[in-house]
Amino acid sequence: MSELSLPYLGSLPQRLLRLYAGLALYGGGAALQVESHLGNGPWDVFHQGLSVRTGLSIGTWIILVGLAVMVFWIPLRQRPGIGTVSNIVFLGLFADLTLWLAPTPENLALRWAYLLAGVVFVAAATGLYIGAGLGPGPRDGLMTGLHRLGLSIRAARTLVELTVLAAGWLLGGTVGVGTVVFALTIGPLTQFFMPRMRPRPRPEPGEVPPQGS
């Protein structure tokens, strides 16, 4: 087993700190991408489309959709954790807070800066809250549940995200170059951040720490 595969999660306070820091960073990153007006990630196209149609905020729809997705966990036999519940509640709150605080950019260069920062924040945040080991988000759990039924993770993610992307676009959500950037970079960036967001175990007394730590 490689060092990166060792499941060292840290103390509960450390894990909670990573969880809520990750949710804050994820909500902020998603909001920056929305504010860029260059195209959202698939789920946020859907959240924005629902917001356009109903007048409720994007953050409110992030919460409501998270609750609705949990219904599908029942037949998939997925078990929520504190991270799952926190994801449902806080992700939307942090997204709405960022949308309220961040000025809407008009300059194209600044819009691109919002977009790229948003994608990087979401990838880093994924490493933080998954590394906390306190339960997956409702949307992640849906994909892993479908995987248990026999679909590959890639097929499950593609099926779910294409469905919500199409529905969100029809509802009026923003699809554009940012959507493509998100789709092409979120996987590699998340893979980059995952091991870096995992705390390393403290060496035992007398143990020589591995080089590079």
C-alpha positions as CSV (number, residue, x, y, z in Angstrom):
1,M,0.0,0.0,0.0
2,S,1.4,3.4,-1.0
3,E,1.8,6.3,1.5
4,L,-1.0,8.2,-0.3
5,S,-3.4,5.4,0.2
6,L,-3.1,5.3,4.0
7,P,-6.4,6.5,5.5
8,Y,-5.0,9.0,8.0
9,L,-7.9,11.4,8.7
10,G,-6.7,13.3,11.8
11,S,-8.6,14.3,15.0
12,L,-12.3,15.1,14.9
13,P,-11.7,18.9,15.3
14,Q,-9.2,18.8,12.4
15,R,-11.7,16.9,10.3
16,L,-14.5,19.3,11.0
17,L,-12.2,22.2,10.2
18,R,-11.4,20.7,6.8
19,L,-15.0,19.9,6.2
20,Y,-16.4,23.4,6.8
21,A,-13.4,25.1,5.1
22,G,-14.0,22.9,2.1
23,L,-17.7,23.7,2.0
24,A,-17.0,27.5,2.3
25,L,-14.4,27.3,-0.5
26,Y,-16.7,25.1,-2.7
27,G,-19.6,27.5,-2.3
28,G,-17.4,30.5,-3.0
29,G,-15.8,28.9,-6.0
30,A,-19.2,27.9,-7.5
31,A,-20.5,31.4,-7.0
32,L,-17.4,33.0,-8.6
33,Q,-18.0,30.8,-11.7
34,V,-21.6,31.9,-11.8
35,E,-20.6,35.6,-11.5
36,S,-18.1,35.2,-14.4
37,H,-21.1,34.7,-16.8
38,L,-18.9,32.4,-18.9
39,G,-20.6,29.2,-18.1
40,N,-21.2,27.1,-15.0
41,G,-20.5,23.6,-14.0
42,P,-23.4,21.1,-14.8
43,W,-25.0,21.2,-11.4
44,D,-24.8,25.0,-11.1
45,V,-26.3,25.4,-14.6
46,F,-29.3,23.5,-13.1
47,H,-29.4,25.5,-9.9
48,Q,-29.2,28.8,-11.8
49,G,-31.9,27.6,-14.3
50,L,-34.2,26.9,-11.3
51,S,-33.4,30.3,-9.8
52,V,-34.2,32.0,-13.1
53,R,-37.6,30.3,-13.3
54,T,-38.6,30.7,-9.7
55,G,-36.9,33.8,-8.3
56,L,-35.4,31.9,-5.4
57,S,-31.6,32.3,-5.0
58,I,-29.1,29.9,-6.4
59,G,-28.0,29.0,-2.9
60,T,-31.6,28.2,-1.9
61,W,-31.8,25.8,-4.9
62,I,-28.5,24.2,-4.0
63,I,-30.0,23.3,-0.6
64,L,-33.4,22.2,-2.1
65,V,-31.8,20.1,-4.8
66,G,-29.5,18.5,-2.2
67,L,-32.5,17.5,-0.1
68,A,-34.3,16.1,-3.2
69,V,-31.2,14.1,-4.2
70,M,-31.2,12.5,-0.8
71,V,-34.5,10.8,-1.7
72,F,-32.6,8.7,-4.3
73,W,-30.2,7.6,-1.6
74,I,-32.9,5.4,0.0
75,P,-33.2,2.8,-2.8
76,L,-29.4,3.1,-3.4
77,R,-28.8,2.3,0.3
78,Q,-26.4,5.1,0.8
79,R,-25.8,6.3,4.3
80,P,-25.4,10.0,5.1
81,G,-22.9,11.4,7.6
82,I,-22.4,14.8,9.2
83,G,-20.6,15.9,6.1
84,T,-23.6,15.0,4.0
85,V,-26.0,17.1,6.1
86,S,-23.5,19.9,6.3
87,N,-23.1,19.9,2.6
88,I,-26.8,20.3,2.0
89,V,-27.1,23.2,4.5
90,F,-23.9,25.2,4.2
91,L,-22.9,24.9,0.5
92,G,-25.9,27.0,-0.6
93,L,-25.4,29.5,2.2
94,F,-21.7,30.1,1.3
95,A,-22.6,30.3,-2.4
96,D,-25.3,33.0,-1.7
97,L,-22.9,34.9,0.6
98,T,-20.3,35.0,-2.1
99,L,-22.8,36.1,-4.7
100,W,-23.8,38.9,-2.4
101,L,-20.3,40.0,-1.5
102,A,-18.4,39.6,-4.8
103,P,-18.9,42.4,-7.3
104,T,-20.1,41.3,-10.8
105,P,-17.2,41.9,-13.2
106,E,-17.6,43.6,-16.5
107,N,-14.0,43.4,-17.7
108,L,-13.5,40.1,-19.7
109,A,-10.1,39.5,-18.1
110,L,-11.6,39.8,-14.6
111,R,-14.5,37.4,-15.7
112,W,-11.9,34.9,-16.7
113,A,-10.1,35.4,-13.4
114,Y,-13.4,34.6,-11.6
115,L,-13.9,31.5,-13.7
116,L,-10.4,30.1,-13.2
117,A,-10.3,30.9,-9.5
118,G,-13.8,29.3,-9.1
119,V,-12.7,26.0,-10.8
120,V,-9.5,25.8,-8.7
121,F,-11.4,26.6,-5.5
122,V,-14.0,23.9,-6.2
123,A,-11.2,21.3,-6.9
124,A,-9.3,22.2,-3.7
125,A,-12.5,22.2,-1.7
126,T,-13.3,18.7,-2.9
127,G,-10.0,17.5,-1.6
128,L,-10.7,19.2,1.8
129,Y,-14.2,17.9,2.5
130,I,-13.7,14.4,1.1
131,G,-10.5,14.2,3.0
132,A,-12.4,14.9,6.2
133,G,-14.0,11.5,5.8
134,L,-17.3,12.6,7.4
135,G,-19.7,11.6,4.6
136,P,-20.0,12.5,0.9
137,G,-22.1,15.3,-0.5
138,P,-25.6,14.3,-1.7
139,R,-24.6,14.6,-5.4
140,D,-21.4,12.6,-4.9
141,G,-23.3,9.9,-3.0
142,L,-25.8,9.6,-5.9
143,M,-23.0,8.7,-8.3
144,T,-21.3,6.3,-5.9
145,G,-24.8,4.7,-5.3
146,L,-25.2,4.2,-9.1
147,H,-21.7,2.7,-9.1
148,R,-22.9,0.1,-6.6
149,L,-25.6,-0.9,-9.0
150,G,-23.1,-1.7,-11.7
151,L,-22.3,1.6,-13.5
152,S,-18.7,2.7,-13.6
153,I,-18.0,6.0,-11.7
154,R,-17.3,7.7,-15.1
155,A,-20.6,6.4,-16.6
156,A,-22.6,7.4,-13.5
157,R,-21.1,10.9,-13.4
158,T,-21.6,11.4,-17.1
159,L,-25.2,10.3,-17.0
160,V,-26.1,12.4,-14.0
161,E,-24.2,15.6,-15.1
162,L,-25.4,15.5,-18.7
163,T,-29.0,15.1,-17.4
164,V,-28.8,18.1,-15.0
165,L,-26.8,20.2,-17.6
166,A,-29.5,19.7,-20.2
167,A,-32.3,20.4,-17.8
168,G,-30.5,23.5,-16.5
169,W,-29.8,24.8,-20.0
170,L,-33.5,24.4,-20.9
171,L,-34.5,26.3,-17.7
172,G,-32.2,29.2,-18.6
173,G,-28.9,28.4,-16.8
174,T,-25.7,29.7,-18.3
175,V,-23.8,27.2,-20.5
176,G,-20.6,28.4,-22.2
177,V,-16.9,28.1,-22.4
178,G,-16.7,28.0,-18.6
179,T,-18.7,24.8,-18.7
180,V,-16.2,23.2,-21.0
181,V,-13.3,24.5,-18.9
182,F,-14.9,23.0,-15.8
183,A,-15.5,19.7,-17.4
184,L,-11.9,19.4,-18.8
185,T,-10.1,20.5,-15.7
186,I,-12.1,19.6,-12.6
187,G,-10.9,15.9,-12.7
188,P,-7.2,16.6,-13.0
189,L,-7.3,19.4,-10.5
190,T,-9.2,17.4,-7.9
191,Q,-6.7,14.6,-8.4
192,F,-3.9,17.1,-7.8
193,F,-5.4,18.5,-4.7
194,M,-6.7,15.3,-3.0
195,P,-3.3,14.0,-1.6
196,R,-2.2,17.5,-0.7
197,M,-5.3,18.2,1.3
198,R,-4.9,15.0,3.4
199,P,-3.0,15.5,6.6
200,R,0.2,13.4,7.0
201,P,0.5,11.3,10.2
202,R,2.9,12.5,12.8
203,P,6.0,10.3,12.9
204,E,6.4,8.1,16.0
205,P,9.2,9.1,18.4
206,G,12.5,8.0,16.8
207,E,10.9,7.5,13.4
208,V,12.6,9.3,10.5
209,P,9.9,11.2,8.5
210,P,9.8,10.5,4.8
211,Q,11.7,12.9,2.5
212,G,9.6,15.7,1.0
213,S,7.2,15.9,4.0
